[in-house]
Amino acid sequence: MAESRSFSYKGLFASNSPEPREGAIGKRGKYDFAVAYPDPKSVPLDDIVDALKGALREEGEDLAIYGNQNGYPPLREFIAQKMAKDRDIHVTPDDIIIGDGSGQPIHMICESLVDPGDVVLTEDFVYSGTLSQLRRFHADIRGVACDQDGMLPDALDSAIQRARGEGKAVKFIYTIPIFQNPQGWTMTLERRKEMVRLSQKHGVPILEDDCYVDLRYDGEPVASIHSLDDTGSVMYVGSFSKIIAPGMRLGYMTAPKEILNMARAVKGTSMASHFTSLAVHRYATGSLEGHIDEINDIQRAKRDAMVAALGENFGSSATWSRPQGGLFVWLQMPEEVDLQAIRDRVLDRADVGYQAGPLFAPDGVSGKNCARLCFGYNTPEEIHEGIAKLANAFEEEGVLSG
Ligand SMILES: Cc1ncc(COP(=O)(O)O)c(C=O)c1O
């Protein structure tokens, strides 16, 4: 039917529109190490249903009106308290905007700040969703070298100076400082202080993405970057996706007023779901802390299963991270190996999904010898099986010797 339509939109697209995208959703493997899903069996369905029922009984009629543009006020109150308690971030509920996941706040920040060609600095491999947003606004995305402690301060300093030397505007530094996606490391306190110092020195703000902060399986918490700054140079986003479920689509941002005001203007009249916010608010106030402890026990076992299985099957042929939390292990094979080229064949042959490094590379091509392996979705037994199958498939592809 669609084929026979003759109307053409050619010539109507906005001059700064992004590359069009097909709607096809990629195949998922039985051993799905490709996407950062939390444990599916632990989504607290019964408690969410009860929370929603209670909330609808109390305030369900409010669904008939368009709610507060910043998001459901009691949920913003909860978020403000959680950020103060867990991250030493002290803001009022009016300094918070709730979004459709944290992806929407990230989008709003990119749209508020980025003109085509502006430089945005990120870690050398970084969350692909943010890279897509930045590409959508035609940013000049530059990866900054990292080690296991986070971005290298000297590399960050020179990247800012180099871009400025080229006459470029440097709009912000994007970082995922805890259980970094995809590399798994956590930025040390020292590095955080250095990043804040450089941000203030150069007048380049930081966007701190704390998506995985609650998923800690061992080690000690590290202060938020936001709490180390008293000048307003840090914007902050968080999410309920990995601690309740991505399908709830709720996240949030806080930032200085001028950024919040611009983000609101960019967001227009769209609002995060009031319906979901009611459920999440009622659920979170009573049960979220206990739930986080539970899922962390489950996911710690999965992390351990993946790290052990990699040791058994990859031996000294590769290196991999052992993250203290979050949802992924970063696998590195020898330089000449191309895990991107064999990815689809491995999925067909072994039913194992993973994402190759270039998806996370600002230049879109680096890191072919790397892969992100998510351990949140499958059971520990499946993780053992899946990693063995992955190693087998790599052997068959000639990139791993048996
Ligand atoms: C680092 C990071 N930030 C943000 C997001 C977006 O999550 P959501 O929009 O579901 O809150 C993700 C999702 O995987 C992520 O890994």
The ligand as a MOL file (V3000), in Angstrom:
LIG
                    3D

  0  0  0     0  0            999 V3000
M  V30 BEGIN CTAB
M  V30 COUNTS 16 16 0 0 0
M  V30 BEGIN ATOM
M  V30 1 C 24.8760 5.9880 30.3330 0
M  V30 2 C 23.4330 6.0150 29.9720 0
M  V30 3 N 22.7770 7.1730 30.0650 0
M  V30 4 C 21.4740 7.2690 29.7400 0
M  V30 5 C 20.7740 6.1580 29.3040 0
M  V30 6 C 19.3450 6.3580 28.9050 0
M  V30 7 O 18.4930 5.6560 29.7120 0
M  V30 8 P 16.9600 6.0350 29.8960 0
M  V30 9 O 16.5630 7.0030 28.8310 0
M  V30 10 O 16.2520 4.7400 29.8000 0
M  V30 11 O 16.8920 6.6700 31.2460 0
M  V30 12 C 21.4190 4.9260 29.1820 0
M  V30 13 C 20.7170 3.7360 28.7020 0
M  V30 14 O 21.2300 2.6610 28.5280 0
M  V30 15 C 22.7930 4.8570 29.5250 0
M  V30 16 O 23.4890 3.7190 29.4400 0
M  V30 END ATOM
M  V30 BEGIN BOND
M  V30 1 1 1 2
M  V30 2 1 2 3
M  V30 3 2 2 15
M  V30 4 2 3 4
M  V30 5 1 4 5
M  V30 6 1 5 6
M  V30 7 2 5 12
M  V30 8 1 6 7
M  V30 9 1 7 8
M  V30 10 2 8 9
M  V30 11 1 8 10
M  V30 12 1 8 11
M  V30 13 1 12 13
M  V30 14 1 12 15
M  V30 15 2 13 14
M  V30 16 1 15 16
M  V30 END BOND
M  V30 END CTAB
M  END
